[in-house]
Amino acid sequence: MAPMGIRLSPLGVAVFCLLGLGVLYHLYSGFLAGRFSLFSLGGEPGGGAAGPAGAADGATVDLREMLAVSVLAAVRGGEEVRRVRESNVLHEKSKGKTREGAEDKMTSGDVLSNRKMFYLLKTTFPTVQINTEEHVDATDQEVILWDRKIPEDILKEIAAPKEVPAESVTVWIDPLDATQEYTEDLRKYVTTMVCVAVNGKPVLGVIHKPFSKYTAWAMVDGGSNVKARTSYNEKTPRIVVSRSHSGMVKQVALQTFGNQTTIIPAGGAGYKVLALLDVPDKSQEKADLYIHVTYIKKWDICAGNAILKALGGHMTTLSGEEISYTGSDGIEGGLLASISMNHQALNAESGWKKGRGMCHYEVGEEQRPRRGWKRRKTAPGRIAEGEYKAASAVTPIIRNSTLVSDA
């Protein structure tokens, strides 16, 4: 008998129980959804803090912590790169052709390094946009936790935290720079890189050399563990250029700086930037300028750009424009990188005009040859060797220049 003479019908009890179960189901499913979402972002599945960047709107991240994690990510990725190369089982395949017709290669070193680097950064900073060269397989997620320890060398250079809005941050990862050279076992060119851009401007850069275990890092208006060299040769510079996508860069460099200029073909954008710096690595060549004239991806250059900027150097397009690390993942205008030089004067000296490089003339256009050059005619519509489009093209006569071997 129910209290006060109220009789409970079996139907009413059943309805009440079903309502209760419904409430519990919605509460529990919401909890699971939140946990699944956290896992999908690379957060800690055990319920711990995902890292300094929270999931709420208006979240901030500490750039000093981002630098520490970026260094760790580059090193962890480098361990995978080194392990795969030393196993001599690369599982090499082609992703297609570059614009210059070279094979765009990928190996298991690229994939495994990318996995380590991406998920370490995403676990720690789940609300930050991360752009990476390689595809991220959502079915092969890995939760990699940071121990929250900032290395002493970073604490020494950067004493206080530097908070910025998480929504203003974009991370660029190159899990294996110089893949072509990696497949050829030219190990000195290989790097792993992380860059952090704030509102499109590069502010943190990390370049790690897996085989020598050297790591360079820098923060704009913060500090660095690398520095510029004491002197550079601006009149007859040593110029480092790409060995696999050189385009007309050798001709442009020799035309601009004279036939006593030394050209150093090298692999990897990270390696080329380090060539401009005071790097305690015996395998690292030294250069005064880095020039590239063809299309290049932002994950290849962002880390180097940040490091140069932090040290007072410059990296711009050949027409002198600053590079924005938002939007598309590549730049069309080539690049010029320098440090401790008059960068603006170098841009002007190169003769590169906005929207049109030394290697790209419109059909039928007359280009006045500069000293040391001869004119070579090509038929309208035909493409001359080493040029993209030319009807009246110019070809350099190179005398007494030094060309360092590719290897």
C-alpha positions as CSV (number, residue, x, y, z in Angstrom):
1,M,0.0,0.0,0.0
2,A,1.4,3.5,-1.0
3,P,1.5,6.3,1.6
4,M,-1.7,8.3,2.2
5,G,-3.7,5.8,0.3
6,I,-2.0,6.6,-3.1
7,R,-1.8,3.5,-5.3
8,L,1.1,3.4,-7.8
9,S,0.2,1.8,-11.1
10,P,2.7,-0.5,-12.8
11,L,2.5,1.6,-15.9
12,G,3.4,4.8,-14.0
13,V,6.4,3.1,-12.4
14,A,7.6,1.9,-15.8
15,V,7.3,5.4,-17.3
16,F,9.1,6.9,-14.4
17,C,11.9,4.4,-14.7
18,L,12.2,5.0,-18.4
19,L,12.5,8.8,-17.9
20,G,15.2,8.3,-15.3
21,L,17.1,6.0,-17.7
22,G,16.8,8.6,-20.4
23,V,18.3,11.3,-18.2
24,L,21.2,9.1,-17.2
25,Y,21.8,8.1,-20.9
26,H,22.0,11.7,-22.0
27,L,24.4,12.6,-19.2
28,Y,26.6,9.6,-19.8
29,S,26.6,10.0,-23.6
30,G,27.6,13.7,-23.2
31,F,30.5,12.7,-21.0
32,L,31.7,10.1,-23.5
33,A,31.4,12.6,-26.4
34,G,33.6,15.0,-24.5
35,R,36.1,12.3,-23.8
36,F,36.1,11.1,-27.4
37,S,36.5,14.7,-28.6
38,L,39.5,15.2,-26.3
39,F,41.1,12.0,-27.6
40,S,40.5,13.0,-31.2
41,L,42.5,16.2,-30.5
42,G,45.3,14.2,-29.0
43,G,44.4,15.1,-25.4
44,E,45.2,12.8,-22.4
45,P,42.6,10.0,-22.4
46,G,43.0,9.4,-18.7
47,G,41.4,12.6,-17.8
48,G,44.5,14.7,-17.0
49,A,45.1,18.2,-18.3
50,A,45.6,18.3,-22.0
51,G,48.3,21.0,-21.7
52,P,48.5,24.8,-21.3
53,A,46.0,25.5,-24.0
54,G,42.5,24.9,-22.9
55,A,39.5,24.1,-25.0
56,A,37.5,27.1,-24.1
57,D,37.1,30.2,-26.3
58,G,39.6,32.9,-25.5
59,A,42.3,30.4,-24.5
60,T,45.9,31.4,-24.5
61,V,49.1,29.5,-25.0
62,D,52.6,30.3,-23.6
63,L,55.2,30.7,-26.3
64,R,57.9,29.6,-24.0
65,E,56.1,26.3,-23.4
66,M,55.5,26.0,-27.1
67,L,59.2,26.4,-27.7
68,A,60.0,23.7,-25.2
69,V,57.5,21.3,-26.8
70,S,58.6,22.2,-30.3
71,V,62.2,21.3,-29.5
72,L,61.1,18.0,-28.0
73,A,58.9,17.3,-31.0
74,A,61.8,17.9,-33.4
75,V,64.1,15.6,-31.4
76,R,61.4,12.9,-31.1
77,G,60.7,13.1,-34.8
78,G,64.5,13.0,-35.5
79,E,64.8,9.8,-33.5
80,E,62.3,8.1,-35.9
81,V,64.1,9.5,-39.0
82,R,67.4,8.2,-37.7
83,R,66.0,4.8,-36.7
84,V,64.4,4.2,-40.1
85,R,67.5,5.3,-42.1
86,E,69.8,3.1,-40.0
87,S,67.4,0.1,-40.5
88,N,67.8,0.7,-44.3
89,V,64.1,-0.1,-44.8
90,L,62.7,3.2,-46.1
91,H,59.5,2.0,-47.8
92,E,60.1,4.7,-50.3
93,K,57.3,5.9,-52.6
94,S,56.4,8.9,-54.7
95,K,53.7,11.4,-53.9
96,G,53.9,12.7,-57.5
97,K,56.0,15.2,-59.3
98,T,57.2,18.6,-58.2
99,R,56.6,21.6,-60.5
100,E,60.1,21.1,-61.7
101,G,59.4,17.5,-62.6
102,A,61.4,15.9,-59.8
103,E,59.9,13.0,-57.8
104,D,58.2,14.2,-54.6
105,K,59.3,11.3,-52.4
106,M,58.0,10.0,-49.1
107,T,59.4,7.3,-46.8
108,S,58.4,5.6,-43.5
109,G,60.8,8.1,-41.9
110,D,58.6,11.0,-43.0
111,V,55.4,9.2,-41.8
112,L,56.7,8.0,-38.4
113,S,58.4,11.3,-37.6
114,N,55.2,13.2,-38.6
115,R,53.2,11.0,-36.2
116,K,55.4,11.7,-33.2
117,M,55.7,15.4,-33.9
118,F,52.1,16.1,-34.7
119,Y,50.6,14.2,-31.8
120,L,53.0,15.6,-29.2
121,L,52.1,19.1,-30.2
122,K,48.4,18.4,-30.6
123,T,48.2,16.6,-27.3
124,T,49.8,19.6,-25.5
125,F,48.1,22.4,-27.4
126,P,44.8,20.9,-28.6
127,T,43.2,24.3,-29.7
128,V,46.1,25.4,-31.9
129,Q,46.1,25.0,-35.7
130,I,48.8,22.7,-36.9
131,N,49.9,22.4,-40.6
132,T,52.2,19.5,-41.5
133,E,53.7,18.3,-44.7
134,E,52.5,14.7,-44.4
135,H,48.9,13.4,-44.1
136,V,47.8,12.7,-40.5
137,D,46.0,9.4,-40.2
138,A,43.1,9.9,-37.8
139,T,42.8,6.1,-37.4
140,D,46.4,5.9,-36.1
141,Q,46.3,8.4,-33.3
142,E,48.9,8.4,-30.6
143,V,48.7,10.3,-27.3
144,I,52.2,11.6,-26.4
145,L,52.4,13.6,-23.2
146,W,54.8,16.4,-22.3
147,D,56.3,16.2,-18.8
148,R,55.9,20.0,-18.5
149,K,59.6,20.5,-17.9
150,I,61.2,23.5,-19.7
151,P,64.9,22.9,-20.5
152,E,67.4,25.0,-18.6
153,D,68.8,26.5,-21.8
154,I,65.4,27.9,-22.7
155,L,64.7,29.1,-19.1
156,K,68.1,30.9,-19.1
157,E,67.3,32.8,-22.3
158,I,63.6,33.4,-21.8
159,A,62.9,34.1,-18.1
160,A,59.2,34.7,-18.2
161,P,56.2,33.2,-19.9
162,K,54.9,34.9,-23.1
163,E,51.1,34.4,-23.4
164,V,49.3,34.8,-26.8
165,P,45.8,34.0,-27.9
166,A,45.6,30.4,-29.1
167,E,43.5,31.3,-32.0
168,S,46.3,33.6,-33.3
169,V,48.8,30.7,-33.5
170,T,49.7,28.5,-36.5
171,V,52.2,25.7,-36.2
172,W,54.1,24.5,-39.3
173,I,55.8,21.0,-39.1
174,D,58.3,19.5,-41.5
175,P,58.9,16.0,-40.2
176,L,61.7,15.3,-42.6
177,D,63.3,18.0,-44.7
178,A,65.5,16.8,-47.6
179,T,63.7,13.5,-48.3
180,Q,65.4,13.2,-51.6
181,E,68.8,13.4,-49.9
182,Y,67.5,11.0,-47.2
183,T,66.8,8.4,-49.7
184,E,70.3,8.9,-51.2
185,D,71.8,8.5,-47.7
186,L,73.2,12.1,-47.7
187,R,72.5,12.4,-44.0
188,K,74.0,15.8,-43.3
189,Y,71.2,17.6,-45.2
190,V,68.4,16.1,-43.3
191,T,66.5,18.1,-40.6
192,T,63.2,18.0,-38.7
193,M,61.6,21.4,-38.1
194,V,58.9,23.1,-36.1
195,C,57.8,26.8,-36.5
196,V,55.2,28.8,-34.6
197,A,53.7,31.8,-36.3
198,V,51.5,34.4,-34.5
199,N,49.1,36.3,-36.7
200,G,51.0,35.0,-39.7
201,K,54.4,36.2,-38.4
202,P,57.1,33.6,-37.6
203,V,58.1,33.9,-33.9
204,L,59.5,30.5,-32.9
205,G,61.8,28.3,-35.0
206,V,63.4,24.9,-34.3
207,I,65.8,23.1,-36.7
208,H,67.1,19.7,-35.6
209,K,69.7,17.6,-37.4
210,P,68.9,13.9,-36.5
211,F,72.3,12.4,-37.4
212,S,74.5,14.9,-35.6
213,K,71.9,15.5,-32.9
214,Y,72.4,19.3,-33.2
215,T,69.4,21.5,-32.5
216,A,69.1,25.2,-33.2
217,W,66.2,27.2,-31.8
218,A,65.2,30.8,-31.4
219,M,62.3,33.1,-30.3
220,V,61.8,36.5,-31.8
221,D,62.2,39.1,-29.0
222,G,63.0,36.2,-26.7
223,G,66.3,34.3,-27.0
224,S,68.2,31.6,-28.9
225,N,70.8,29.0,-28.6
226,V,72.4,29.9,-31.9
227,K,74.0,33.1,-33.2
228,A,75.2,34.7,-36.4
229,R,78.7,34.4,-37.6
230,T,81.1,37.3,-37.0
231,S,81.5,38.2,-40.7
232,Y,79.9,37.8,-44.1
233,N,81.2,38.5,-47.6
234,E,78.7,40.8,-49.3
235,K,80.7,41.6,-52.4
236,T,81.5,38.0,-53.6
237,P,79.3,35.9,-51.4
238,R,79.1,32.2,-51.1
239,I,75.5,31.4,-52.0
240,V,73.7,28.2,-51.0
241,V,71.1,27.0,-53.5
242,S,68.9,24.0,-53.9
243,R,70.5,20.9,-55.5
244,S,67.2,19.4,-56.6
245,H,65.0,22.5,-57.6
246,S,67.7,25.0,-58.6
247,G,65.7,26.5,-61.5
248,M,67.7,29.5,-62.7
249,V,69.1,30.4,-59.3
250,K,72.7,29.7,-60.2
251,Q,72.4,32.0,-63.2
252,V,70.6,34.7,-61.3
253,A,73.2,34.6,-58.5
254,L,76.2,34.7,-60.9
255,Q,74.6,37.5,-62.9
256,T,73.9,39.6,-59.8
257,F,77.1,39.1,-57.8
258,G,79.7,38.4,-60.5
259,N,81.6,35.4,-61.8
260,Q,83.8,35.1,-58.7
261,T,80.7,34.0,-56.7
262,T,80.8,30.6,-55.1
263,I,77.7,28.5,-55.6
264,I,77.0,25.8,-53.0
265,P,74.3,23.3,-54.1
266,A,72.7,21.7,-51.0
267,G,69.7,19.8,-49.9
268,G,67.0,20.9,-47.5
269,A,65.9,24.4,-46.6
270,G,66.7,23.9,-43.0
271,Y,70.3,23.0,-43.8
272,K,70.6,26.0,-46.0
273,V,69.5,28.4,-43.3
274,L,71.9,26.8,-40.8
275,A,74.7,27.5,-43.4
276,L,74.2,31.2,-42.7
277,L,74.8,30.8,-38.9
278,D,77.5,29.9,-36.5
279,V,76.8,26.2,-36.1
280,P,79.1,23.9,-34.2
281,D,78.6,21.0,-36.6
282,K,81.6,19.9,-38.7
283,S,79.4,18.6,-41.5
284,Q,77.7,22.0,-41.9
285,E,78.9,24.1,-44.9
286,K,79.1,27.9,-44.6
287,A,77.4,30.4,-46.9
288,D,76.7,34.1,-46.9
289,L,73.3,34.1,-48.7
290,Y,70.5,31.6,-49.4
291,I,68.6,32.1,-52.7
292,H,65.7,30.0,-54.0
293,V,63.8,31.0,-57.2
294,T,61.1,28.3,-57.6
295,Y,57.9,27.5,-55.6
296,I,58.5,26.4,-52.1
297,K,56.3,25.2,-49.2
298,K,55.9,27.2,-46.0
299,W,56.8,24.2,-43.7
300,D,60.2,24.2,-45.5
301,I,61.0,27.7,-44.6
302,C,59.0,28.9,-41.6
303,A,61.4,27.7,-38.9
304,G,64.4,29.1,-40.7
305,N,62.6,32.4,-41.1
306,A,61.8,32.6,-37.4
307,I,65.4,31.9,-36.4
308,L,66.9,34.4,-38.8
309,K,64.3,37.1,-37.7
310,A,65.2,36.4,-34.0
311,L,68.9,37.0,-34.8
312,G,68.3,40.2,-36.8
313,G,68.4,38.5,-40.2
314,H,65.8,38.5,-43.0
315,M,63.9,36.1,-45.2
316,T,61.7,37.6,-47.9
317,T,60.5,36.8,-51.4
318,L,62.9,37.9,-54.1
319,S,60.9,41.0,-54.6
320,G,61.4,41.9,-50.9
321,E,57.9,41.0,-49.6
322,E,57.6,39.6,-46.1
323,I,56.2,36.0,-46.1
324,S,52.9,35.4,-44.3
325,Y,52.4,32.1,-42.6
326,T,48.7,31.9,-43.0
327,G,46.5,30.9,-45.9
328,S,48.0,28.8,-48.6
329,D,50.9,26.4,-47.8
330,G,53.3,27.7,-50.4
331,I,54.9,30.8,-51.9
332,E,55.5,31.6,-55.6
333,G,58.0,34.5,-55.3
334,G,61.2,32.6,-54.5
335,L,63.1,33.7,-51.5
336,L,66.3,35.5,-50.3
337,A,67.7,34.9,-46.9
338,S,70.5,36.9,-45.3
339,I,71.9,38.0,-42.0
340,S,74.1,41.0,-41.0
341,M,73.8,42.3,-44.6
342,N,71.8,45.1,-46.3
343,H,68.9,42.9,-47.2
344,Q,66.9,45.6,-49.0
345,A,69.9,46.4,-51.2
346,L,70.3,42.7,-52.0
347,N,66.7,42.5,-53.1
348,A,67.2,45.5,-55.4
349,E,70.5,44.1,-56.8
350,S,68.9,40.8,-57.7
351,G,66.8,42.6,-60.3
352,W,63.7,40.6,-59.3
353,K,60.5,42.4,-60.1
354,K,57.2,41.9,-58.2
355,G,55.2,39.2,-59.9
356,R,57.9,38.3,-62.4
357,G,61.3,36.7,-61.7
358,M,64.5,36.5,-63.6
359,C,63.4,33.1,-64.8
360,H,60.0,34.1,-66.0
361,Y,59.5,36.4,-69.0
362,E,56.3,36.9,-71.0
363,V,56.4,35.6,-74.5
364,G,57.7,38.3,-76.9
365,E,59.0,40.5,-74.1
366,E,62.4,42.2,-74.7
367,Q,64.8,41.9,-71.8
368,R,67.9,43.9,-72.0
369,P,71.0,41.7,-71.4
370,R,73.2,42.8,-68.4
371,R,77.0,42.7,-68.4
372,G,78.4,39.2,-69.1
373,W,75.2,38.0,-70.8
374,K,74.4,37.2,-74.4
375,R,71.0,37.1,-76.0
376,R,69.7,33.8,-77.4
377,K,66.5,33.8,-79.5
378,T,63.8,31.2,-79.2
379,A,60.8,30.7,-81.3
380,P,57.5,32.0,-79.9
381,G,55.8,29.4,-77.8
382,R,58.9,27.2,-77.4
383,I,60.4,26.7,-73.9
384,A,64.2,27.2,-73.7
385,E,66.1,24.9,-71.4
386,G,66.2,26.2,-67.8
387,E,63.4,28.7,-68.4
388,Y,59.6,28.6,-67.8
389,K,58.4,30.8,-70.6
390,A,60.6,32.6,-73.1
391,A,60.5,34.1,-76.6
392,S,63.4,36.5,-76.1
393,A,65.5,34.9,-73.4
394,V,68.9,35.6,-71.9
395,T,71.5,33.0,-71.2
396,P,74.5,33.7,-68.9
397,I,78.1,33.3,-70.0
398,I,79.7,32.0,-66.8
399,R,83.5,32.4,-66.4
400,N,85.8,31.6,-63.6
401,S,83.0,30.8,-61.1
402,T,83.4,28.1,-58.5
403,L,80.8,25.4,-58.4
404,V,80.9,23.2,-55.3
405,S,79.9,19.5,-55.9
406,D,76.3,18.5,-55.1
407,A,77.4,15.9,-52.6
